[in-house]
């Protein structure tokens, strides 16, 4: 049995529906926020039934780097066959 509710999105889910607390992948660079395409964030709020999102981006030790308001075309779901990649944040 999966540790997540199988009726909702979870690891390996093929759904393109993004919900609160889902991890997403940034699809564009946001240099003013020190973010680059491929960075992973957590959705903290969904706007307009998925037209936009508030997303928190954090370092691996839990420091919040940015909380960004993003359009739906600036994020995508995490795919089950992807691997995370660590990078230093620009100063």
C-alpha positions in Angstrom: 0.0 0.0 0.0 1.3 3.5 -0.9 2.1 5.9 1.9 0.2 8.6 0.1 -3.5 8.7 -0.7 -3.8 7.1 -4.1 -6.8 9.3 -5.0 -4.5 12.3 -4.8 -1.3 13.1 -6.6 1.8 11.4 -5.3 5.1 9.9 -6.3 4.8 8.3 -9.7 1.5 9.9 -10.4 1.1 10.7 -14.1 -1.5 13.4 -13.4 -0.7 16.9 -14.6 -2.9 18.4 -11.8 -0.8 20.4 -9.4 -2.1 20.6 -5.8 -1.0 22.3 -2.6 2.1 20.7 -1.1 3.1 19.1 -4.4 6.7 19.5 -5.5 7.0 21.2 -8.9 9.9 21.9 -11.3 10.5 25.5 -12.4 10.5 25.8 -16.2 12.2 29.2 -16.6 15.0 31.2 -15.0 14.1 33.8 -12.4 17.5 35.5 -11.8 16.1 38.3 -9.6 15.1 35.5 -7.2 18.3 33.4 -7.7 16.3 30.6 -9.3 17.0 28.6 -12.4 15.0 26.3 -14.6 15.0 22.9 -13.1 14.8 24.1 -9.4 12.3 22.2 -7.3 9.8 24.0 -5.1 6.8 23.2 -3.0 3.3 24.6 -3.9 1.9 26.4 -0.9 -1.2 27.9 -2.6 -3.1 27.2 -5.8 -4.6 30.3 -7.6 -7.6 30.2 -9.9 -8.0 26.5 -10.2 -4.4 26.0 -11.4 -3.8 29.2 -13.4 -1.1 30.2 -10.9 0.8 29.0 -7.8 2.6 30.3 -4.8 5.7 28.2 -4.6 8.4 28.0 -1.9 12.0 27.3 -2.9 14.4 26.1 -0.2 18.0 25.0 0.2 18.6 21.4 1.2 19.0 22.4 4.8 15.6 24.1 4.9 16.4 27.8 4.4 13.8 29.5 2.3 15.3 31.2 -0.8 12.1 32.5 -2.3 8.3 32.3 -2.2 7.3 33.1 -5.8 3.9 33.7 -7.5 4.1 31.8 -10.7 1.9 31.3 -13.8 1.0 27.7 -14.7 3.4 27.8 -17.7 6.3 28.5 -15.4 6.0 25.2 -13.5 5.5 21.6 -14.3 4.9 18.4 -12.3 7.8 16.3 -11.1 8.0 13.1 -13.2 8.7 9.7 -11.4 11.8 9.0 -13.5 13.7 12.3 -12.6 16.5 12.8 -10.2 17.2 15.9 -8.2 20.4 17.8 -8.8 22.2 20.0 -6.2 23.7 23.4 -7.0 24.9 26.4 -5.1 22.7 29.5 -5.1 24.0 32.6 -6.8 25.0 35.4 -4.3 
